């Protein structure tokens, strides 16, 4: 257990499990909305019960972190993946979800970048659901868990007679050809020339929660197996038990209560994993109900980090680190039957003792602490590991995110123009220092128009049928809401001409953002349309260096003027990676559309490689 685990752990066989008589629940493709969790089955929010008295805590583990990812693309699937359909953008929500309902599907990043693999394995269907424990205890010994079954699916009462410690995490080193992508084009680079910050983009972090024996483990294993050409690692909440307080009987201790877990250590572990440094996790002994002193497991770098546990969504800071949250929803009777069969078959317990433990600790903890976290889920997955269609959609969504080597992987409200030779050629001309002012104006206007049209594609539309001059019917779409624009003086005014060329009747307001001696921003002048609160708003700012100016402008529109955050779309030509993080993190429901993300901002406050002082070059001052 002291040595790092192997690069690719072989899949474990299924534990000796009884037939899980899952109820016949019909589900559709999961959808996600930014304000409410999308569900495959109905979900009624449940208020969290007040916490019970705190339990004594043991020492926290020493942890470091590590995760960086890479994937190998194979040329064999190039022809098949090139024919993948393009989804139309016809819904209001952006691509924080997998798919929008019905035919109104939506993606956030436009066309695939040159050199990026096409959507890999789009027609692949996950078949296996019998894989066992993702980085938790040996399920062949400890079973598949139960509803709220604390201590990694153990009985929570300590009378099972187990002597095993937590096993090494389930990992994938990316060597499996489960999903195959298109190889890079010779000499091709990623989207929009400089779209990634220095160093690797942080891993995609997935949270999987729900009752034990609901199928969390199978879902996690299927995700890892489905992303076979990406490096994956799982982190189990079970590793972060505080341990049994001295003098406490295991039968009288509630292993399902939130106070039994060391959430601070888990937060620190995930934070370090985002920084691409090696991380150590503690080893928990389920026989002694304590951490093994001096023993840790090292987790390697990964493209995908899966956090699995019954209370994975309980801590707000941990939820904030997750890019996708999946709640596995299984019928309580099915989970209980699995628990009874497991404990009777593998631990020599009686049915009566299992039911007593269930009624005393397991069921109350599930209702008070686990079930209320369902409201935080992005995807609610009924039938657990048996729901192959939904799991397949989740895998495809993750593969799409991993294909995006830029910041779209972690900021779904970032929209990049599809990389093409036209876009790259326009950047080449108007970025060059020797380009004349006339050419800067001409080619930046062309690029601005592309950005504007990309932003207009994010506006809400409604289906509309018109009669053509031939007497036939054309089924199209039409705008369903008003539109206004706000240009940030003075750079934003350079984008007004291209906007009016596309939207002839758009109302345009002005904002002047002042900078004080300490570098703080405030609104120095504002002239906005009277009804801007009821309109979709395009914020025009060609270059985002630190993002502070746009942050101040959007905050003024949302907090002071009363615009809805989801109605705001920021249009820009070039952003720094720091500006993207700042704006997209501060306003997760707003959208940021740009044609390029550059590496960083230098000491003078200019984007590098950038375009220099855009306003001076455009206006000739």
Protein Blocks (a to p, Z undefined) as FASTA:
>chain_A
ZZccdfbdcdddddddddddddddddddddddfkbccdfbdcdddddddddddddddddd
dddddddddddddfklmmmmmmpccdddfbfbdckbfbdehjlccdfklpadehiacdeh
klbccfbfkbccehiacfklnonojehiaghhiaonopnopabdcddddddehlackbcc
ddddehiacehhiaccehjddddddddeddehilmmmmmmmmmmmmmmbccddddfklmg
gbjcehiafklpcfkbfklpcfklmmmmmmmmmnopacddddddfklopacehiacdddd
dfbdcdddfklmmpmklmmmpcbdcdddddfklmmmmmmmmmmmmnopafklmmmmmmmm
mmmmmmmmmmmmmmmpmbdcehilmlmmlmmmmmmmmmmmmmmmbfklmmmkbccddddf
klmmmmmmmmpmklcfklmmmmmmmmmmmmmmmmmmmpccdddddddfkopacdddddfb
dcddddddfklmmmmmmmmmmmmmbccddddddddfkopacdfbdcddfklmmpccdddd
fbackommmmmmmmmmmmmnopafklpccddfbdcfklmmmmmmmmmmbccddfbdcfbd
cfkopacebjojfklmmnoZZ
